[in-house]
Structure formats: structure tokens, C-alpha cells
Amino acid sequence: QVQLAESGGGSVQAGGSLRLSCKASEMRSTYCMAWFRQAPGKEREGVAAIYNGGGTTFYTASVKGRFTISRDNANNILDLQMNSLTPQDTAVYYCAALTLGCAVVRGSIKGRPDATYWGQGAQVTVSS
């Protein structure tokens, strides 16, 4: 079982930046690591993923060019740098470890639910 702990959430004005970090109990190079978010009244959506040992990244269209996902396998850390934030980015952000890998299907990050582990979530609030 992989344990994940997010940090770095908070409140910022539109146009500002935040950096989320996720400390994992283990982070093998074969794991797909991802960030998801869930806004009030909305379904959880995959924001970004990094896999194939870090050689491949995916971003959902709404954050492409503004967010950057990165991983440090040696220190078991996953980061998400978020720039040019807008109120539409307001959500609880979750770190996820997809231990059997992932695929991007029609713009969604997919993995086996029984092999996916989640952090507790970090609130990001962007005010206009």
C-alpha cells in the first residue's frame, strides 16, 4: 500500500501561483503519478499525470501551458507547479499513485481502481 501526503495548498488571487507537493511512502519508476481535482458540485477530474519513468506527461486542456508536473523518484516526491491561476482552478487537489500504470482515454487519466492510492487532498482557492 502506498501512502501519500499533499502539502502546499492555500489561497491566492487570480494570476498568482502555488506549488503542490506530494510525499509518497514509495514511488517506483513504473508508477504513474497524477494529480486530480474536485470542485464543489463537480466530478473529480484528472489534471496532470507523469509516467514511463517520468518521460511522458499529460495535462488536461484547461491547465496546459500553466501547470507543470514533476517527480523525484529518489526522494518519493511529486510536485505540481500551478501558474496563472484562475477562480476556475479552485478545488481540492489529490495526489494519486497508479501502481499498475495509467492510460489517457479521451482526455481522462485511467488506472485500475484497486491499484490506485490517494492522498487526503489539499484545498486550493483562487479569488478574483
N, C-alpha and C positions, 0 to 999 in steps of 0.2 A: 504494500500500500504506500502511495506517495502522499506526503503531507505538504501542503502549500500555504504560504502566508504572504498576503499582499501588504504593501505599505506605500505611502506617498499620495494617497488621495487627499482631497480637500476642496476648497472653494477658490475660484478665480474669476476674474472678469473676462468678458469676451475678448478674444485676441491674445489672451495670455497662454501660458504653458504650464504643464505639470508633467512629472515623471513618476510613473508607477513602477514598483519593483515587486518581484515575487521570489521568495526564498523557498526552494524545494528541498525536501529531505534527500532526494536523489534526482538527477537529471541525466539520464543516459542519452547519448548522441542519437539513438534510434527513436527517442520520444519525439512526438510532435508536441510543441508547446504553443499555447494560444492564449489570447485574451478575448473574452466575451463581455458583453454588457447587457444590462436590462434596465430600461427606463420604466417609470411608473405607467402601468396600463399597457405595456408593450411586451412582446415576446423577447426572449433572450436572443441576441444575435452575435455571430462571430465577428470580431473586429479585425483581428490580425492573427496570423499563425507563422511559425518558423519551424521547418522540418528538413529532412535529408541532411542531418548533422549541422543545420544552420545555413545550408547552401540555397535553400528555397524559402521565399517569403510570400505571403498572401495578405492583401489588405482589402477590406470591403470598400466599395466605391466611395462611400461618403467620407472616408478618412484618408484615402490615398493622397500622398503628397504632403500630408500634415502629421501623420503618426509614423513612428519608426519602432519596429520590434527588434529586439536583440537578445542574445542568450550567451551566458558564460557557463559552459558545461563544467569547467574545472571548479567553479565556486557555486554551482547549482542556482544560478540567478537568471531570471527572465525579466527584462525591462520593457517598458512601453513609454517612449517619449512622445508627448502629445503637444503639438504646437497649433497656433491659430485656432484655439478652442472657441466653439460657439455654444449657445444655450442648448442646441440640439444634441450636444455631446454629454449632457447631464444624464447620469445613470450610475448604477452600481456596476463596477468593473470586476470581473472574476478572472483569475488566472486558472488555467486548466492544463493538465498533463494527459495527453492521449498516448498511452503507453504502447499501443499496438499500431501507432501511426495514424495518419489522417488523410482525408481526400477533400478536395474542394469540389462540391457538386452544386452546380447552378448558383455559384456565389456563396454557398454555405459551407462551413467547416464541419466535416463529418468524421466521427470516430466511433469505435464500439463503446456503447454506454457503460458496459461492465468493466471496461479497461480505461475509463476516464475518471480522473480525480480533480477535485475542485477546491479552490481556496474559499475563504469565508466572505470575500468581497470587500471592495473599497469604494466608498462614495466619492463621486466626482460631481461637483456642482459648478456650473458656469452661468454667471449672471450677465444680463445685457446692460 
